[in-house]
Amino acid sequence: MLTTTAEVLLGVIAVAVAIMSIVQVGAIVAGLRVARRVDQLASDMETSVKPLLANLTAMSAEASRAASLAASQVERFDQVFGELAMRVDQTLKTAQGFIAGPAREGMALVAGVRAAMAAIKGMREITQRRTTPASRRAEDEEESLFIG
């Protein structure tokens, strides 16, 4: 009985080992299939990502170029605007000198004419005082003092 029980147990062990080896071979085959599939996915990703990286690199180069062009355009605009402001300033100063010079001369001329008129008027008054009698001057002075 011991031999038959031992033989049965040995048979059970042999069957269990055979089943374990079949399961292990299946697991190895499945693992190899998964490894091939992962390798295939990695190569597919690599072939699809390379053009994307190339496009991103080209786009970033274009963006950098556009930014440098924009910066140079802004610098040119700033320079042109500065020159324009300076020219407008010069034009206004020239116009002011063009207008202010003759205006000053005209005002001086008007002041000269006023002074001449005042001098002529003063001379008339002096000559009138000399030619009018004293009584007439007293009447004129009284009239000028009259408020009414």
C-alpha positions as CSV (number, residue, x, y, z in Angstrom):
1,M,0.0,0.0,0.0
2,L,2.8,2.3,0.7
3,T,4.1,1.8,-2.8
4,T,0.8,2.3,-4.4
5,T,0.2,5.5,-2.4
6,A,3.7,6.7,-3.2
7,E,3.1,5.9,-6.9
8,V,-0.2,7.8,-6.8
9,L,1.4,10.8,-5.2
10,L,4.3,10.6,-7.6
11,G,1.8,10.5,-10.4
12,V,0.0,13.5,-9.0
13,I,3.3,15.4,-8.6
14,A,4.2,14.5,-12.2
15,V,0.8,15.7,-13.5
16,A,1.1,18.9,-11.4
17,V,4.6,19.5,-12.8
18,A,3.4,18.9,-16.3
19,I,0.5,21.3,-15.8
20,M,2.9,23.9,-14.3
21,S,5.3,23.5,-17.2
22,I,2.5,23.9,-19.7
23,V,1.3,27.0,-17.9
24,Q,4.8,28.4,-17.8
25,V,5.4,27.8,-21.5
26,G,2.0,29.5,-22.2
27,A,3.1,32.4,-20.0
28,I,6.4,32.6,-21.8
29,V,4.7,32.5,-25.2
30,A,2.2,35.2,-24.1
31,G,5.1,37.3,-22.7
32,L,6.9,37.0,-26.0
33,R,3.8,38.1,-27.9
34,V,3.3,41.1,-25.6
35,A,7.0,42.0,-26.0
36,R,6.7,41.9,-29.8
37,R,3.6,43.9,-29.6
38,V,5.2,46.5,-27.3
39,D,8.2,46.7,-29.7
40,Q,5.9,47.2,-32.6
41,L,4.0,49.9,-30.8
42,A,7.3,51.6,-29.8
43,S,8.5,51.6,-33.4
44,D,5.1,52.9,-34.6
45,M,5.3,55.7,-32.0
46,E,8.8,56.5,-33.0
47,T,7.9,56.8,-36.7
48,S,4.9,58.9,-36.0
49,V,6.6,61.2,-33.4
50,K,9.6,62.0,-35.5
51,P,7.6,64.0,-38.1
52,L,5.8,65.8,-35.2
53,L,9.1,66.8,-33.6
54,A,10.4,68.0,-37.0
55,N,7.3,70.1,-37.5
56,L,7.5,71.5,-34.0
57,T,11.2,72.4,-34.6
58,A,10.3,74.1,-37.9
59,M,7.4,75.9,-36.2
60,S,9.5,77.1,-33.4
61,A,12.2,78.3,-35.9
62,E,9.5,80.2,-37.8
63,A,8.1,81.7,-34.6
64,S,11.5,82.8,-33.6
65,R,12.1,84.4,-37.0
66,A,8.7,86.1,-36.9
67,A,9.5,87.5,-33.4
68,S,12.8,88.9,-34.6
69,L,11.1,90.5,-37.6
70,A,8.5,92.0,-35.4
71,A,11.1,93.3,-33.0
72,S,13.0,94.9,-35.9
73,Q,9.8,96.4,-37.3
74,V,9.0,97.9,-33.8
75,E,12.5,99.4,-33.6
76,R,12.1,100.9,-37.1
77,F,8.7,102.3,-36.2
78,D,10.1,103.8,-33.0
79,Q,13.0,105.4,-35.0
80,V,10.6,106.8,-37.7
81,F,8.2,108.1,-35.0
82,G,11.1,109.8,-33.2
83,E,12.3,111.4,-36.4
84,L,8.7,112.5,-37.2
85,A,8.4,114.1,-33.7
86,M,11.7,115.9,-34.1
87,R,10.7,117.2,-37.6
88,V,7.3,118.4,-36.3
89,D,9.1,120.2,-33.5
90,Q,11.4,121.9,-35.9
91,T,8.6,122.8,-38.2
92,L,6.6,124.3,-35.3
93,K,9.7,126.3,-34.2
94,T,10.2,127.6,-37.7
95,A,6.5,128.5,-38.1
96,Q,6.6,130.2,-34.7
97,G,9.7,132.2,-35.7
98,F,8.1,133.0,-39.1
99,I,5.0,134.3,-37.5
100,A,6.4,135.8,-34.3
101,G,9.1,137.9,-36.0
102,P,6.8,139.9,-38.2
103,A,4.2,140.1,-35.5
104,R,6.8,141.7,-33.1
105,E,7.9,144.1,-35.9
106,G,4.2,145.0,-36.6
107,M,3.6,145.6,-32.9
108,A,6.7,147.7,-32.7
109,L,5.5,149.7,-35.8
110,V,2.1,150.2,-34.2
111,A,3.7,151.3,-30.9
112,G,5.9,153.7,-32.9
113,V,2.8,155.1,-34.7
114,R,1.0,155.6,-31.4
115,A,4.0,157.3,-29.9
116,A,4.1,159.6,-33.0
117,M,0.4,160.3,-32.7
118,A,0.8,161.1,-29.0
119,A,3.7,163.4,-29.7
120,I,1.7,165.2,-32.4
121,K,-1.3,165.5,-30.1
122,G,1.0,166.8,-27.4
123,M,2.4,169.4,-29.8
124,R,-1.0,170.5,-30.8
125,E,-2.1,171.0,-27.2
126,I,1.0,173.0,-26.5
127,T,0.4,175.2,-29.5
128,Q,-3.3,175.6,-28.6
129,R,-2.3,176.7,-25.1
130,R,0.0,179.3,-26.5
131,T,-2.6,180.7,-28.9
132,T,-5.7,180.7,-26.7
133,P,-6.2,183.5,-24.2
134,A,-5.9,182.8,-20.5
135,S,-9.6,183.4,-19.9
136,R,-10.5,180.7,-22.4
137,R,-8.1,178.3,-20.8
138,A,-9.8,178.9,-17.4
139,E,-13.2,178.1,-19.0
140,D,-11.8,174.9,-20.5
141,E,-10.3,173.9,-17.2
142,E,-13.6,174.6,-15.4
143,E,-15.5,172.6,-18.0
144,S,-13.2,169.7,-17.6
145,L,-13.8,169.8,-13.8
146,F,-17.6,169.8,-14.3
147,I,-19.2,166.5,-13.6
148,G,-22.6,166.1,-15.1
